[in-house]
Amino acid sequence: MNLNRFFAAVALMFGVAAPSVAGEAILFDDPSLVGYRNGALISGFYDAENEKFSCSFFFFQDNKGPNFPDIGDYTDTKLLTFVPSDGSFEFSNRDKSFDIEGDLYRSGDEWVIKTSSGQAGCENSAGGFIFNLGSEEAVRYYVKKKIPAIGIRIVKDKSFLYDYRDGNFIAKKSYLTKWNVVVALETRNQFSLVRFADPRLDVKSYGHVTIGWVHSADLVDPLPAANKQ
């Protein structure tokens, strides 16, 4: 997808000028997975839930270990997966007992994520990531498009959505709730334009995308500082 064309469409929709952005969000055929690239660094999140299970975690490229050789046509990027703490979404305040190493295997537009053990709430109908590359159980995700973005954020409390009209932010009846994960597309004054995909697997609106403005103060960047450079 042409990145300039995408932001031109957003600008027309919300009546704003398209800004410069830091990186790009990577969207897949499965809306539960979202990647983000900032320069050479890769991060992202997986978020899916149903009535019984909730599989949600973040990941980022871990460059501390040794480089690993490619496996056939797949490159191997080492990851650290983690889950934020309920009391604070800052990376430094996370519960480190949920830190799990993983691998991101990529071949063209195909991604496969493997974790060394099951992440909290996963390995069930909401998502599984413990299977080896090449196994029938390993889930393959395919890049659908890439869009300009400034990062991944978590909503820290109930946050109403706004439209931007004639230079004013107009509150809507809809809102996001604590723990909702969004892609931040741009900022303007004290607001951020965000993209949210419904993570509920057992409803008709699964994967439905909502784009709107929220107060930037209601958002937290969950990734470590080194991944934001």
Secondary structure, DSSP 4 states (H G I P E B T S, - for coil): --HHHHHHHHHHHHT-PPPP-SEEEEEESSTTEEEEEETTEEEEEEEEE-SS-EEEEEEEE--SS-----BTTBEEEEEEEE---SS--SGGGS-GGG-EEEEEEEETTEEEEEESSPPTT-SBTTB---SPTTSTTS--EEEEEEEEESEEEEE-S-EEEEEEETTEEEEEEEEE-TT-EEEEEEEETTEEEEEEE--BTTSTTTT-EEEEEEEGGGEE--S-GGGG-
